[in-house]
Amino acid sequence: MGKAAPYAALAFMALVCAAPAAAQQAEKFCIECLQIRVGTPHVVRGPFPDELDSAFTALRLPDGRMRGFTANGSTYAVDGANLLDMAGSRQEVLQAGPPGSVNDCGRWLTSVARTGDTLLGFVHQERACDYEQDRTEKSMAIATSADDGITWTDLGTVISGRDLARPTGFTGEGDCSLVNPIDGYFYAYCLRNSDWQTIVARAPVDDPTEWRKFFNDSWSEHGLGGEATAIGFLGTGAGYIRDFAQVATVTTDQWFGGIRLSLSADKVTFQDLVSPLILIDGAEWERPADTDLLAYATILNPEYGSNTVGQRFLLAYILVPAGEGFESRHLVLREVSLTLGDESQPEQVGLALTRWQDPESGRFITSTSALTGDRRLYQEDAVVAHVLTRAPVGIESVKLAECGSDRPGHLDHLLAEDGTCESEGFERERTAGWLYATGQPGTFPVYRCMDDATRSHFASAAPDCEGLGRMEFVLGYGLEP
């Protein structure tokens, strides 16, 4: 937070962390048996230069509406009819403290939880910052609210690191997600800046100011300055999947190729899904860059806004489009559905390939990514198929790229085999995903089509292109929705 931290640049080193010995006794969940479908992306807020600098959190209000919280130094409340209605005006609810205080650079509300008539808030704090010199010191505080998050009472700092302040660099522990009560405790998943590892702490529900960090197989170390065992590079976006009794974390991992889902029954030992939930081509924090940046991923309950979810939840993340700087931050929400089978799934993740149409010009775009800029005017037309988020093992596949052209007289967007955008007169925008090269059980052909009237390409699951244009060829074979 503050000036964006280079999490992805150090992710590879974090992958070598060993699991705690006692945690290995936990019952192993069949993560390979999960079938996952990731839905159409919806840009619900942005672009903004001065917010969307942390994980988005929300809660359901007594009248049934939703209140979201977005932050960048100050924290703002935004009300809407539901979580897809978060584009409205904002109200500042937390701000930086006075000079010399533990939060003199800002307070970011990262998580909320209801405890009776009170709202509990987990607050990321920064002090002594010089973002031009990549310098800030992080910690976490607890706050309470009796009016659903409009005014807050600070109960003090509860988690801090052991590293001393330095002239440069990020220090401390912060960016935490507060997981709602499990077995009588709140759990917090935090970023330790000294080694870019995830650590975990917990506090009893009846005293959320008394935090203990997990260290050497026990919850023995104090939240303020205590030691902590690194549990891996898991990110800080966390929640609880109650139907499976699993803590879930989601993080952007460049070496993994996208947003990685990890699950744990014992709160400290995590298994990784082998396929990304969402694809990325890069994770560059130095902006602008040639690729999109997806950051601050977390999970939300679509009905109540908490991070305790069922087998359907919303994946939330911040998107900075390729070629754009941090002044162009967007909040994106996508529905994710989980189905647990009795045996391992050959390819677990299917990512929605969505066709959009401009209501004014009639032009089409078919993409697995969120649409920003002028493309936000396009309306969702259909989910054509679900593509794979990695190349299938042992089966021939086609890696698809999204190709664009904005030249006068050649305004178009199409899907093509990766490496061929330029030969078709287009620029490569991003990886769309993978299709099987030949038909497999549970798949169907995906056709590339052309609408001659608007001179725009699109994809269809029908050989007649649903009467919208003419078929050019079969792109490959996609997963059924």
Buried (B, 14 or more C-beta within 10 A) or exposed (E): BBBBBBBBBEBEEBEEBEBBEBBEEBEEBBBBBBBBBBBBBBBBBBBBEBBBBBBBBBBBEEEEEBBBBBBBBBBBBBBBEBBBBBEEEBEEBBEBBEEEEBBBBBBBBBBBBBBEEEBBBBBBBBBBBEEEEBBBBBBBBBBBBEEBBEEBEBBEBBBBBBBEEEEEBBBBBBBBBBBBBBEEBBBBBBBBBBBBBBBBBBBBBEEBEEBBBBBEEEBEBBBBBBEBBBBBBBBBBBBBBBEBEBBBBBBBBBEBBBBBBBBBBBBBBBBBBBBBBBBBBBBBBEBBBEBBBBBBBBBBBBBBBBBBBBBBBBBBBBBBBBBBEBEBBBBBBBBBBBEBEEEEBBBBBBBBBBBBBBEEEEBBBBBBBBBBEEBBEBEBBBBBBBBBBBBBEEBEBBBBBBBBBEEEEEBBBBBBBBEEBEEEEBEBBBBBBBBBBBEBEEBBBBBBBBBEEBEBBBBBBBEEBBEBBEBEEBBBBBBEB
